[in-house]
């Protein structure tokens, strides 16, 4: 009888233990699903709004990180592209500005913070103007040929660029290589923008972006050819 009671007591204890484990598992899962949690979402695209007309953003971080809080179910399927992060450029002109990152969280989530909370944005005014275009010829014509005439169309170009780029442009030229050219040569070529040291400047919009070069090279008459022509005329 005592052995039987001891056996029943062990079984009851084991059943109670398993029941407690099951209860903890079920309630623990419910608690996890109903308890708010915080998560860091990295690489959220950063954009700008209300940029003043005639200005351009030169420097600004491309992404920021966001800390959100909410139930685990609210994070399901959430990606960095689903989140909002922007800076307001209203009234901001030339210069570097420290601006607060703003945005709204998706439904069911609370926005805790951005990292960084402020970013540096560099803005420049866009300048435009006309420049004369030079034709620069390099190389030498083939032996027995010489340059007779040349023409460049059009002779001016209009540039538009941020201030730091526009103010570097000192010369605009179209470069053509005379090597191997005989007779009449016509081709559309892109211009080069050069700074004071002769280095190429990039980042400007050009109108037009192609120029027509017309070159005429004539064959040089040698003394032998002249003498032959004279003798033929004498005969």
Secondary structure, 3 states (H helix, E strand, C coil): CHHHHHHHHHHHHHHHHHHHHHHHHHHHHHHHHHCCEEEEEEEEECEEECCCCCEEEEECCCEEEEEEEECHHHHCCCCHHHCCCEEECCCCCCEEEEEECECCCCCCEEEEEEECCEEEEEEEEEEEEEEECEEEEECCCCCCEEEEEEEEECCEEEEEEEHHHHCCCCEEEEEEECCCCCCEEEEEECCEEECCCCCECCCCEEECCCEEEEEEEEECCCHHHHHHHHHHHHC
